[in-house]
Every structure is written in structure tokens, then in C-alpha cells.
């Protein structure tokens, strides 16, 4: 087993955190990186914690030096990937930091609007060994982007029309990351589309929430302009508002409804159902 630690970015978030936990559970040495080192140490007492600020290039080399792999997650607030994520990849290549797993999004190979497209392009042109994960819509969106509306207003408010999504649990993505690092050579140059086993409309999602929470949750379709205003009222950065709106309006055209069997094949088990995720985290939507 490679004794060099796998560097995980975004470990305080859903995807990076799931990857770090899965790798640690698999017995891999892990180095978690971010701007709040004390918090990282508290969350991951069995991992090495280092400073990494994607807006401070001087933190890149110390973070990647000695690493035996890199799990790269794009923070939602970062849209300029050239001097940030791509520069970190360059540092990883320079310091021979091992195999890279980049968590992208479904369709990023052809969708030039999303920042992930530029990271994928840069990664493909690099001399790094890599695997790209392209998950669909996260189950964890219910506890992040959608949480205030569900908790405070008993609604899911999105410009998704009657579109459906094959929700994927980030805990499954963490397990896939551990699978990749079990044998990186077997996954070198692969790009995996990862979805849940069933596509659900947001009316169905609202019914699942209603059943688990014991109060009525409704789905309220939003217009594009209304949704943008809604996000801006939450004081989100404009770029993040635009990306989030584009991703959700894409649901109207069926961009996230295709079910792909790859996740189950890689895991050797069925993907985690959305209902199980909602049951596990029901406390997050308790009324205030």
C-alpha cells in the first residue's frame, strides 16, 4: 500500500468529507487540506491537516509535497479555475503527487458554461494520472441549497419545471473514491457518470420529505428570474447564482434524469436511495 497520504481538498464539505472518511475507513493515510486547519483537525483526528487556500498559490506546494494522490473538489464560490484549481493541478504534477480524482459534474465534458469543464480540459492535457467522477444531482442539495426553503417555508423552490433527477448520495461518491485508490491503474483515464438508481421528480421528492418529516412539504416551480432574485436575496455571489440556475433549468430538458448503472457496478451494491438519505438526516429540516 502506498504510504504517502492522499491529499483531499474540500474535506469540510459533503464530497471532500465523504472521500476523506471513506479513504480513512479503507486504511489509507489521508491529508486533509483547507483554510481552517483547526476545524480539519477536529473533524479528522486521524488524518494530517494542512493549510490550502486556493486563492493563495504559495500554499499549493506545501500541501501537495509528499502526497500520493489528490482528491480535487471545486468550491462553489470559485469560478476562476485557472489560477486556482488548475494551478493546484500544475503544482501536483510538478511535485509528482500521484493519481488525481476530480469530482466534476454530469455533462461537464460538453457543457462549457460550468467551471468544471475547464478543469477537466486542463487535467486531460496534463501529464497527471487521473480519474474524473461526474455525479448527477446530489441528495445533499436537500440539506444545503434547498434546506432553508424546506425548513422555513415547507417548500422546494426551483426552476426545474417537471424535470427529474437521479439523485446521488455523496457518501457513495466517497466510497467510489476509495475504490479508485484501491487500484488507480485500473481507473486511469476513466470518466464515470454516477447517478442514483431511480430518477425522481421534485413532486416525488416533496412527498418523501412529507412522509419522513410528518409535515407537508410542497414543490413550487420557479421562473428563472424569480429564482435568481431568490438566490440573490440570500446574498450568494452572482456567479454561484448563475451556475446554480443554469444547472437547475437544465433539468427541464432532461439533463439529469438518465440513470446510469456505473455507480452500482463500481460499488458492488445498489446506490443509496434518496429516501434513506432523508431518513438519516431528518433532523436537518426540523422546523425552527
Backbone bond lengths (Angstrom), bond angles and torsions (degrees), N, CA, C in turn:
res aa  C-N    CA-C-N  psi(-1)  N-CA   C-N-CA  omega(-1)  CA-C   N-CA-C  phi
1 X - - - 1.473 - - 1.526 109.68 -
2 X 1.329 116.70 138.44 1.453 121.18 178.91 1.527 109.16 -64.22
3 X 1.359 115.73 123.21 1.461 119.66 -178.56 1.515 112.35 -81.86
4 X 1.332 117.46 -12.10 1.457 119.65 179.36 1.522 109.69 -75.00
5 X 1.323 118.30 140.18 1.465 120.28 -175.56 1.526 112.08 -73.33
6 X 1.314 115.45 150.12 1.460 122.10 173.51 1.520 107.67 -89.18
7 X 1.326 115.89 120.82 1.457 122.06 -179.47 1.524 109.39 -79.98
8 X 1.329 117.00 124.58 1.464 122.46 -178.48 1.518 108.71 -117.12
9 X 1.332 117.18 118.67 1.458 121.06 174.75 1.528 108.86 -90.00
10 X 1.321 115.75 160.16 1.460 119.92 177.41 1.518 113.95 64.62
11 X 1.331 117.76 29.21 1.460 120.52 -173.95 1.526 113.20 -70.46
12 X 1.334 117.76 -15.74 1.465 118.97 175.54 1.522 111.72 -84.40
13 X 1.341 117.27 -4.57 1.455 121.78 178.00 1.512 112.24 -100.60
14 X 1.318 116.07 -174.35 1.462 121.25 -174.77 1.521 112.79 -68.46
15 X 1.333 116.75 -52.26 1.459 120.17 -173.66 1.525 110.94 -72.20
16 X 1.343 116.69 -51.68 1.448 119.37 179.37 1.517 112.40 -62.26
17 X 1.322 116.51 -39.64 1.460 119.93 178.49 1.512 112.10 -63.34
18 X 1.340 116.53 -42.54 1.463 120.01 178.48 1.518 111.04 -64.16
19 X 1.344 116.58 -39.37 1.463 119.98 178.84 1.523 110.83 -64.61
20 X 1.327 116.92 -45.65 1.467 119.98 -179.55 1.519 111.17 -61.30
21 X 1.335 117.17 -43.97 1.467 119.97 -178.96 1.527 111.34 -65.75
22 X 1.333 116.59 -40.77 1.461 119.64 -179.38 1.528 110.91 -66.57
23 X 1.327 117.20 -40.95 1.456 120.26 179.22 1.524 111.02 -65.77
24 X 1.322 117.42 -41.79 1.456 120.56 177.34 1.528 110.73 -63.47
25 X 1.318 116.90 -41.10 1.466 120.45 178.21 1.523 112.00 -63.11
26 X 1.342 115.45 -30.28 1.463 120.52 178.48 1.523 112.17 -82.31
27 X 1.330 117.41 1.16 1.451 121.06 177.81 1.513 114.92 85.47
28 X 1.339 117.18 14.98 1.462 120.62 -179.92 1.530 110.76 -86.58
29 X 1.331 117.69 141.80 1.467 118.88 171.05 1.526 109.07 -70.52
30 X 1.314 115.95 136.52 1.463 121.40 -173.64 1.515 109.57 -129.12
31 X 1.329 115.26 139.83 1.460 123.34 172.49 1.522 107.26 -118.89
32 X 1.316 117.60 111.97 1.459 121.11 179.78 1.521 108.41 -93.39
33 X 1.323 115.73 140.50 1.460 120.17 -172.86 1.519 110.73 -131.03
34 X 1.325 115.39 141.87 1.454 120.83 177.78 1.508 110.38 178.44
35 X 1.325 115.89 -172.75 1.458 120.84 -176.59 1.522 113.40 -88.33
36 X 1.329 117.47 -17.39 1.472 121.43 -179.60 1.527 108.04 -113.96
37 X 1.320 115.48 85.40 1.466 120.39 -174.59 1.523 111.45 -65.48
38 X 1.321 117.95 -37.06 1.473 120.31 179.70 1.527 110.60 -62.39
39 X 1.317 116.57 -41.55 1.470 119.68 178.69 1.529 110.37 -65.64
40 X 1.331 116.78 -40.60 1.463 120.14 178.30 1.527 110.67 -61.33
41 X 1.312 116.94 -42.00 1.471 120.05 178.98 1.526 110.81 -63.56
42 X 1.333 116.62 -37.63 1.462 119.70 179.59 1.525 111.36 -69.25
43 X 1.336 116.22 -38.93 1.461 119.94 -178.21 1.528 112.49 -75.44
44 X 1.330 115.82 -32.87 1.466 120.56 -174.70 1.529 109.68 -130.98
45 X 1.338 116.79 74.06 1.472 119.63 -176.13 1.527 113.52 -65.82
46 X 1.315 117.66 -17.35 1.465 120.59 -179.19 1.525 112.72 -100.37
47 X 1.312 116.80 10.90 1.464 121.59 178.13 1.525 109.28 -118.43
48 X 1.329 114.94 157.76 1.466 120.91 170.87 1.526 107.91 -77.77
49 X 1.314 117.75 138.28 1.465 121.94 179.65 1.525 109.41 -117.77
50 X 1.337 116.02 132.04 1.455 120.62 -178.49 1.527 110.31 -135.26
51 X 1.328 114.56 157.28 1.460 120.67 176.57 1.524 110.34 -76.42
52 X 1.317 116.42 131.44 1.460 122.30 170.52 1.517 108.04 -147.88
53 X 1.316 115.44 116.05 1.461 122.05 176.85 1.520 106.58 -118.84
54 X 1.324 117.10 112.54 1.458 121.01 -175.36 1.524 112.79 -63.85
55 X 1.303 118.26 -13.88 1.465 121.54 175.72 1.530 112.05 -96.46
56 X 1.331 116.89 3.63 1.472 121.34 178.55 1.525 108.49 -127.23
57 X 1.329 117.44 92.61 1.470 120.99 -175.62 1.523 114.26 -57.44
58 X 1.323 117.19 -23.56 1.463 119.24 -179.34 1.533 111.97 -67.48
59 X 1.335 117.78 -14.59 1.470 120.25 178.10 1.528 112.57 -88.57
60 X 1.344 117.50 -7.05 1.465 120.05 -173.47 1.525 112.25 -69.99
61 X 1.334 116.80 -53.46 1.467 119.96 -175.19 1.527 112.50 -60.17
62 X 1.340 119.91 -45.66 1.462 118.51 178.27 1.531 113.20 -61.36
63 X 1.331 116.72 -32.27 1.460 119.45 -178.56 1.525 112.10 -72.38
64 X 1.336 117.30 -39.55 1.469 119.91 -174.10 1.521 113.17 -90.11
65 X 1.323 118.50 -19.27 1.464 120.54 -177.40 1.530 110.85 -61.65
66 X 1.305 115.70 125.92 1.458 120.97 179.80 1.507 115.02 84.71
67 X 1.332 117.21 -1.13 1.467 119.90 179.81 1.526 110.70 -75.68
68 X 1.319 115.42 149.80 1.459 121.37 177.21 1.504 112.87 -110.01
69 X 1.320 116.85 15.41 1.459 122.90 179.04 1.512 108.81 172.11
70 X 1.320 116.18 163.15 1.463 122.06 -179.42 1.518 109.66 -141.33
71 X 1.322 115.92 122.19 1.464 122.16 170.95 1.522 106.44 -101.40
72 X 1.325 116.10 113.92 1.463 121.15 -172.74 1.521 110.48 -109.46
73 X 1.330 115.09 125.05 1.465 122.45 179.23 1.526 107.49 -125.36
74 X 1.344 117.11 132.29 1.463 120.20 179.48 1.527 110.46 -84.04
75 X 1.339 118.37 120.51 1.462 119.78 173.58 1.528 110.04 -64.89
76 X 1.326 118.70 137.67 1.469 120.87 -178.03 1.524 113.78 -55.72
77 X 1.325 117.48 -30.25 1.465 120.27 -176.03 1.521 112.98 -76.72
78 X 1.312 118.31 -10.87 1.462 120.68 -177.30 1.520 109.96 -102.04
79 X 1.330 115.87 116.59 1.466 121.39 177.42 1.526 111.78 -108.95
80 X 1.334 118.04 -26.57 1.469 122.14 178.06 1.523 107.76 -85.69
81 X 1.314 115.31 92.94 1.464 119.31 -172.35 1.522 112.77 -85.03
82 X 1.343 118.42 -16.96 1.452 120.61 -178.80 1.513 113.54 -57.93
83 X 1.351 117.87 -58.51 1.466 119.37 -178.13 1.524 113.71 -81.73
84 X 1.309 118.35 2.12 1.464 121.95 -176.14 1.538 110.54 -116.84
85 X 1.320 117.52 -88.35 1.464 120.40 -176.15 1.522 112.27 -64.94
86 X 1.329 116.99 -44.15 1.467 118.93 -178.87 1.528 111.48 -67.48
87 X 1.323 116.42 -36.35 1.464 119.07 176.50 1.528 110.94 -66.39
88 X 1.327 117.05 -35.12 1.460 119.84 175.96 1.529 110.40 -65.37
89 X 1.322 117.32 -39.39 1.464 120.31 175.77 1.529 111.04 -61.49
90 X 1.317 116.80 -40.19 1.468 119.89 177.09 1.527 110.76 -61.34
91 X 1.336 115.94 -41.56 1.461 119.63 178.27 1.526 110.67 -64.89
92 X 1.335 116.28 -38.99 1.467 120.12 178.41 1.518 110.83 -63.46
93 X 1.330 117.34 -39.87 1.461 120.79 178.31 1.524 110.46 -66.40
94 X 1.324 116.71 -42.71 1.461 121.09 -178.16 1.527 111.51 -62.82
95 X 1.334 116.13 -35.33 1.465 120.73 -176.71 1.530 112.77 -99.37
96 X 1.345 116.51 13.46 1.471 121.05 177.73 1.522 111.86 50.07
97 X 1.331 114.43 54.89 1.466 120.41 -173.61 1.515 114.19 -84.92
98 X 1.322 117.85 14.06 1.452 120.26 171.82 1.514 114.51 84.88
99 X 1.319 115.39 -162.67 1.458 123.33 -173.07 1.525 111.10 -72.32
100 X 1.318 116.18 136.27 1.460 122.29 179.90 1.520 110.32 -104.35
101 X 1.317 116.77 131.02 1.461 122.59 167.70 1.525 106.73 -110.92
102 X 1.329 116.15 115.98 1.459 120.54 179.02 1.518 109.14 -105.79
103 X 1.327 115.61 124.82 1.462 120.43 176.60 1.521 108.53 -88.70
104 X 1.319 115.77 104.06 1.454 123.18 -178.15 1.533 108.76 -100.00
105 X 1.307 117.93 -149.70 1.462 123.16 175.75 1.522 108.72 -137.93
106 X 1.312 115.92 157.01 1.455 120.91 178.22 1.523 110.44 -56.96
107 X 1.321 115.71 132.11 1.452 121.22 176.41 1.508 115.05 83.88
108 X 1.334 118.40 2.38 1.461 120.09 -176.66 1.519 112.58 -66.60
109 X 1.318 117.60 -19.64 1.461 119.59 179.42 1.523 111.90 -67.39
110 X 1.338 117.08 -27.17 1.466 120.77 -178.07 1.525 113.13 -116.44
111 X 1.320 118.20 -15.82 1.459 121.95 -177.33 1.522 109.93 -92.82
112 X 1.338 116.81 100.44 1.455 121.38 -176.85 1.529 113.35 -73.89
113 X 1.334 117.36 -9.91 1.459 120.19 -178.43 1.524 111.11 -72.09
114 X 1.333 117.18 -39.95 1.461 119.68 -174.71 1.529 109.94 -77.86
115 X 1.330 117.97 140.43 1.467 120.39 -178.35 1.526 113.66 -60.29
116 X 1.332 116.75 -26.46 1.463 120.98 -179.00 1.533 111.57 -58.68
117 X 1.332 116.84 -29.22 1.467 120.32 -179.05 1.523 110.65 -59.54
118 X 1.316 116.78 -41.97 1.460 120.64 -177.77 1.527 111.33 -71.06
119 X 1.325 116.82 -32.28 1.464 119.58 176.16 1.526 109.85 -69.04
120 X 1.324 116.66 -44.89 1.463 119.82 178.06 1.531 110.94 -58.14
121 X 1.320 116.47 -44.60 1.465 120.43 -178.97 1.523 110.66 -61.42
122 X 1.333 115.93 -44.28 1.462 120.04 179.96 1.529 110.97 -64.62
123 X 1.305 116.29 -40.99 1.461 120.86 -178.66 1.524 110.81 -64.27
124 X 1.330 116.67 -42.21 1.456 120.47 179.93 1.536 111.81 -63.78
125 X 1.307 116.56 -31.79 1.465 120.77 -178.13 1.532 112.50 -85.03
126 X 1.310 117.00 -9.70 1.462 120.91 -177.45 1.527 110.21 -82.34
127 X 1.315 114.81 174.23 1.468 119.64 176.36 1.530 111.46 -94.74
128 X 1.299 116.50 9.90 1.458 121.28 -179.22 1.524 111.69 -74.82
129 X 1.313 115.75 152.12 1.459 122.18 166.50 1.525 107.41 -83.58
130 X 1.336 117.51 133.95 1.464 118.08 -171.91 1.521 112.47 -148.88
131 X 1.327 113.48 158.87 1.465 124.48 168.50 1.521 106.55 -136.52
132 X 1.329 116.88 135.22 1.456 121.59 178.55 1.526 109.10 -109.17
133 X 1.309 116.15 128.92 1.468 122.30 173.49 1.520 107.85 -103.91
134 X 1.339 116.19 126.57 1.471 120.43 179.80 1.525 109.31 -119.02
135 X 1.323 116.32 82.55 1.459 119.32 179.50 1.521 111.67 -74.93
136 X 1.324 113.99 155.94 1.458 120.28 172.22 1.523 109.96 -81.92
137 X 1.312 115.95 -148.88 1.466 119.90 -177.84 1.523 109.94 -71.34
138 X 1.330 114.43 134.44 1.458 120.15 -177.33 1.529 111.25 -78.21
139 X 1.319 115.56 137.93 1.459 119.64 168.19 1.524 110.10 -58.64
140 X 1.326 116.20 -33.64 1.472 120.81 -177.53 1.524 112.95 -67.67
141 X 1.345 118.99 -11.06 1.464 119.71 172.26 1.524 111.30 -57.32
142 X 1.331 115.84 -31.53 1.461 119.56 -179.89 1.532 111.12 -62.51
143 X 1.313 116.23 -30.41 1.465 120.22 -178.25 1.517 112.81 -98.19
144 X 1.330 117.13 -4.75 1.458 121.21 179.95 1.529 109.76 -115.34
145 X 1.321 116.41 -88.52 1.459 121.12 -174.63 1.527 112.58 -61.18
146 X 1.334 116.97 -34.81 1.465 119.83 -174.89 1.527 113.33 -96.24
147 X 1.312 116.82 -8.67 1.459 119.53 -170.29 1.528 114.58 -59.49
148 X 1.337 120.21 -47.38 1.473 117.88 -177.87 1.530 112.63 -59.60
149 X 1.339 116.95 -39.72 1.460 119.36 -179.64 1.522 111.37 -66.05
150 X 1.337 116.69 -39.75 1.462 120.24 -179.58 1.520 110.44 -70.31
151 X 1.313 115.84 -47.03 1.467 120.36 -175.73 1.519 112.56 -69.14
152 X 1.345 116.49 -43.80 1.462 120.04 -171.09 1.527 113.28 -94.67
153 X 1.355 117.12 -31.26 1.463 119.84 -174.10 1.521 113.56 -119.84
154 X 1.331 118.27 3.39 1.473 122.67 179.34 1.524 111.67 54.43
155 X 1.327 116.63 42.12 1.455 119.45 -179.43 1.526 111.15 -148.39
156 X 1.328 114.91 156.36 1.460 123.15 165.86 1.521 105.44 -107.53
157 X 1.312 116.28 119.26 1.472 121.71 -174.21 1.517 108.79 -118.68
158 X 1.341 116.14 105.85 1.467 121.47 -174.24 1.519 110.68 -146.62
159 X 1.349 117.63 152.87 1.469 120.97 176.18 1.529 111.56 -88.84
160 X 1.326 116.36 45.88 1.468 121.28 -172.82 1.523 113.36 -98.51
161 X 1.328 117.11 -3.69 1.462 118.94 -178.09 1.512 111.03 56.30
162 X 1.330 115.89 -134.65 1.463 121.18 177.92 1.529 111.48 -100.20
163 X 1.326 115.74 19.37 1.462 119.86 179.05 1.516 111.95 -65.03
164 X 1.313 114.28 157.42 1.463 120.76 179.49 1.526 109.72 -120.68
165 X 1.326 115.09 160.57 1.465 120.46 -179.82 1.518 109.21 -139.30
166 X 1.339 115.35 139.12 1.463 121.98 175.26 1.529 107.49 -92.76
167 X 1.317 115.70 81.58 1.464 122.02 -172.17 1.520 111.75 -58.41
168 X 1.346 114.94 138.39 1.458 121.13 177.86 1.523 108.68 -119.88
169 X 1.323 115.89 136.99 1.468 122.71 -179.41 1.521 108.53 -85.03
170 X 1.322 117.79 128.86 1.464 119.96 -178.82 1.526 111.73 -63.54
171 X 1.308 117.90 -21.48 1.465 119.44 175.31 1.526 110.02 -63.02
172 X 1.334 116.90 -35.15 1.463 120.59 175.41 1.527 111.12 -68.08
173 X 1.344 116.92 -35.81 1.462 119.64 176.77 1.522 111.06 -64.01
174 X 1.318 116.60 -38.14 1.457 119.61 175.65 1.512 111.38 -60.78
175 X 1.330 116.42 -42.74 1.460 120.09 178.95 1.527 111.41 -65.29
176 X 1.331 117.43 -37.17 1.465 120.28 176.72 1.517 110.88 -64.56
177 X 1.321 117.23 -39.46 1.464 120.48 177.65 1.524 110.67 -58.79
178 X 1.334 116.14 -42.72 1.465 119.50 177.73 1.525 110.87 -64.15
179 X 1.330 117.18 -37.22 1.470 121.00 176.90 1.526 110.47 -61.39
180 X 1.327 116.72 -44.56 1.468 120.37 179.89 1.521 110.92 -59.44
181 X 1.332 117.01 -43.82 1.459 119.51 -177.36 1.521 113.26 -76.56
182 X 1.333 117.60 -10.52 1.461 119.38 170.33 1.525 110.95 -64.66
183 X 1.340 116.65 -32.98 1.464 121.33 -179.66 1.520 108.80 -154.31
184 X 1.344 117.81 76.44 1.469 120.03 -176.63 1.516 113.79 -57.06
185 X 1.326 117.72 -33.94 1.467 119.95 -179.43 1.520 111.63 -60.42
186 X 1.324 117.09 -34.05 1.460 120.94 -178.69 1.521 112.11 -70.98
187 X 1.329 116.11 -18.15 1.465 120.13 -176.11 1.530 112.24 -117.20
188 X 1.324 116.47 8.46 1.464 120.36 -178.58 1.529 110.46 -64.72
189 X 1.335 116.23 130.25 1.456 121.07 178.06 1.519 114.41 75.93
190 X 1.331 117.70 9.61 1.469 121.23 -179.63 1.526 109.95 -93.22
191 X 1.321 116.03 144.85 1.465 122.79 173.25 1.525 107.00 -125.21
192 X 1.318 116.56 114.93 1.454 122.04 -172.22 1.530 111.05 -106.86
193 X 1.319 116.03 124.74 1.461 120.92 169.78 1.520 107.64 -84.76
194 X 1.329 116.23 124.93 1.462 121.28 -172.37 1.528 109.92 -122.95
195 X 1.310 115.84 119.70 1.466 121.20 -179.57 1.518 109.72 -133.98
196 X 1.326 114.59 167.61 1.444 119.85 169.48 1.519 110.72 -72.13
197 X 1.320 115.64 178.61 1.465 120.75 -175.24 1.517 112.97 -84.73
198 X 1.335 117.41 -13.30 1.471 120.53 -176.94 1.534 109.37 -142.03
199 X 1.323 116.23 141.27 1.461 121.73 174.89 1.520 109.10 -92.56
200 X 1.322 115.90 131.42 1.462 121.62 -177.54 1.515 110.29 -122.12
201 X 1.328 116.21 140.87 1.451 120.97 169.05 1.514 109.65 -80.32
202 X 1.322 116.38 162.32 1.462 118.34 -175.70 1.525 112.58 -73.67
203 X 1.329 117.67 -19.77 1.462 119.26 169.30 1.527 110.04 -63.21
204 X 1.341 116.33 -41.26 1.463 120.58 178.16 1.522 110.94 -66.74
205 X 1.327 116.89 -39.92 1.462 120.16 177.55 1.528 110.12 -61.81
206 X 1.321 116.41 -42.37 1.463 119.99 178.67 1.525 110.79 -61.61
207 X 1.335 117.56 -38.18 1.466 120.00 178.36 1.522 111.23 -66.62
208 X 1.338 117.49 -38.70 1.466 119.77 176.70 1.521 110.50 -61.26
209 X 1.322 116.88 -44.62 1.460 120.65 178.01 1.530 111.22 -62.34
210 X 1.327 115.85 -41.68 1.463 120.65 179.11 1.521 110.85 -59.54
211 X 1.336 116.24 -45.54 1.466 120.83 -178.39 1.525 111.85 -63.16
212 X 1.325 116.46 -41.05 1.469 119.75 -175.89 1.524 111.74 -79.74
213 X 1.334 116.96 -40.62 1.459 120.47 -174.19 1.524 113.12 -83.70
214 X 1.321 116.89 -18.91 1.457 119.77 178.41 1.514 113.86 76.54
215 X 1.321 117.25 17.65 1.458 121.12 172.84 1.532 107.29 -142.54
216 X 1.323 116.87 158.09 1.459 120.55 -172.86 1.531 111.10 -76.24
217 X 1.316 114.89 122.95 1.462 122.60 172.66 1.523 106.97 -112.96
218 X 1.328 118.30 131.94 1.460 121.33 -177.48 1.527 109.84 -117.46
219 X 1.305 115.10 155.14 1.454 120.35 172.29 1.520 108.47 -98.89
220 X 1.333 116.46 124.92 1.457 122.66 178.89 1.523 108.91 -116.67
221 X 1.342 118.18 104.23 1.472 119.47 178.81 1.527 110.80 -62.09
222 X 1.312 116.10 138.67 1.459 121.91 -178.65 1.520 110.21 -110.50
223 X 1.326 115.87 153.02 1.448 120.40 168.27 1.517 109.49 -81.68
224 X 1.325 116.48 163.45 1.458 120.33 -176.71 1.533 111.10 -63.16
225 X 1.338 116.94 -49.47 1.465 119.98 -178.86 1.523 111.30 -63.61
226 X 1.326 116.30 -41.72 1.459 119.88 179.46 1.512 112.51 -64.04
227 X 1.326 116.21 -37.42 1.462 119.82 179.82 1.534 110.66 -69.10
228 X 1.334 116.57 -41.66 1.463 119.52 176.77 1.527 111.04 -59.20
229 X 1.320 116.33 -44.30 1.467 119.11 178.03 1.532 110.32 -61.99
230 X 1.308 115.96 -40.34 1.466 121.93 -179.87 1.529 110.36 -59.13
231 X 1.328 116.86 -45.33 1.462 120.75 -179.93 1.524 111.34 -68.74
232 X 1.328 116.54 -39.47 1.464 119.28 179.64 1.527 111.10 -65.51
233 X 1.326 117.01 -33.05 1.461 120.06 177.28 1.526 111.20 -65.02
234 X 1.340 115.70 -20.91 1.465 119.61 175.63 1.529 111.34 -87.57
235 X 1.321 116.13 2.68 1.472 122.48 176.46 1.530 112.40 67.27
236 X 1.336 116.98 31.39 1.453 120.54 174.12 1.528 109.65 -78.74
237 X 1.339 118.96 149.33 1.465 120.79 177.06 1.532 110.54 -59.31
238 X 1.334 115.98 146.51 1.458 120.07 -176.21 1.526 112.06 -58.66
239 X 1.338 117.14 -41.58 1.464 118.85 -179.65 1.520 110.75 -61.39
240 X 1.326 117.05 -42.81 1.454 119.96 178.15 1.527 111.14 -63.33
241 X 1.331 116.72 -38.78 1.467 120.83 177.11 1.529 111.05 -60.67
242 X 1.335 115.69 -44.16 1.463 120.03 -178.46 1.524 111.56 -65.90
243 X 1.337 116.78 -45.28 1.466 120.31 -179.51 1.520 110.28 -62.93
244 X 1.322 116.65 -44.25 1.462 120.56 -179.25 1.529 110.82 -63.55
245 X 1.319 116.82 -38.00 1.461 120.66 179.02 1.522 111.02 -68.28
246 X 1.332 116.87 -44.16 1.468 120.64 178.70 1.521 111.05 -60.07
247 X 1.325 116.98 -44.63 1.454 120.34 -179.04 1.525 112.04 -62.24
248 X 1.320 116.42 -38.72 1.465 118.56 -177.77 1.525 112.56 -78.82
249 X 1.319 117.32 -35.99 1.466 117.44 177.31 1.522 110.67 -67.63
250 X 1.332 116.82 -25.00 1.459 120.25 175.20 1.515 112.80 -62.34
251 X 1.324 116.84 -24.30 1.466 120.13 177.69 1.520 111.24 -62.51
252 X 1.322 117.31 -30.92 1.462 120.06 -179.68 1.520 111.71 -60.80
253 X 1.344 115.61 -28.14 1.469 120.78 -178.32 1.515 112.12 -98.21
254 X 1.327 115.85 13.71 1.454 119.61 175.67 1.510 115.10 78.53
255 X 1.350 118.20 21.25 1.460 120.25 -174.46 1.521 114.14 -69.89
256 X 1.331 117.89 -18.12 1.468 119.02 -177.04 1.521 112.55 -122.55
257 X 1.330 117.62 11.33 1.459 118.54 -175.02 1.526 113.97 -90.45
258 X 1.340 116.72 -14.47 1.464 118.00 -177.83 1.528 110.06 -70.61
259 X 1.312 115.38 131.48 1.461 121.55 176.97 1.520 108.17 -93.81
260 X 1.326 115.35 126.39 1.458 121.45 -179.62 1.531 108.80 -112.34
261 X 1.327 118.73 134.73 1.469 120.40 -176.83 1.525 114.79 -81.24
262 X 1.339 117.93 -0.73 1.459 120.89 -171.41 1.524 112.82 -61.54
263 X 1.326 117.66 -40.86 1.462 120.13 -176.92 1.525 110.76 -60.12
264 X 1.314 116.83 -48.51 1.457 119.70 178.93 1.525 112.21 -61.94
265 X 1.328 116.08 -37.68 1.472 119.72 179.76 1.523 110.82 -65.08
266 X 1.321 117.69 -43.80 1.457 120.71 -179.58 1.526 112.16 -67.87
267 X 1.319 116.24 -37.47 1.463 120.18 -177.76 1.522 112.73 -80.25
268 X 1.338 116.69 -24.63 1.456 119.81 -173.77 1.515 112.64 73.03
269 X 1.327 116.19 21.31 1.472 122.67 177.86 1.511 108.43 -158.33
270 X 1.322 116.02 169.00 1.464 120.04 178.82 1.526 110.19 -70.20
271 X 1.335 118.20 143.73 1.466 120.24 173.80 1.521 111.33 -59.98
272 X 1.315 116.46 153.52 1.465 121.70 179.73 1.523 110.31 -66.77
273 X 1.332 118.71 124.10 1.473 120.49 179.96 1.527 111.26 -68.11
274 X 1.332 115.41 152.16 1.464 119.90 178.72 1.523 110.81 -60.30
275 X 1.328 117.87 -37.67 1.462 120.51 -179.72 1.523 111.21 -59.89
276 X 1.339 117.17 -36.78 1.465 120.33 178.98 1.519 110.61 -67.41
277 X 1.330 116.47 -39.68 1.466 119.38 177.13 1.526 110.54 -61.74
278 X 1.323 117.19 -46.02 1.464 120.70 -178.93 1.531 110.43 -61.46
279 X 1.317 117.37 -42.10 1.477 120.17 178.44 1.526 111.02 -63.17
280 X 1.330 116.78 -40.94 1.464 120.38 -176.72 1.531 112.32 -66.45
281 X 1.339 116.74 -29.10 1.463 120.31 -173.00 1.528 112.59 -122.17
282 X 1.298 116.58 27.91 1.464 120.33 -175.55 1.526 112.78 -58.00
283 X 1.311 117.69 -28.28 1.469 120.87 -178.20 1.531 112.07 -63.77
284 X 1.338 117.93 -20.67 1.461 120.67 -176.86 1.522 112.74 -70.59
285 X 1.321 117.53 -20.99 1.466 120.73 -177.17 1.525 112.62 -109.54
286 X 1.327 116.17 15.32 1.457 118.86 178.15 1.524 109.84 -62.61
287 X 1.312 116.50 138.05 1.463 120.99 -179.41 1.521 110.10 -62.69
288 X 1.336 114.95 141.59 1.466 119.81 178.72 1.521 110.56 -83.09
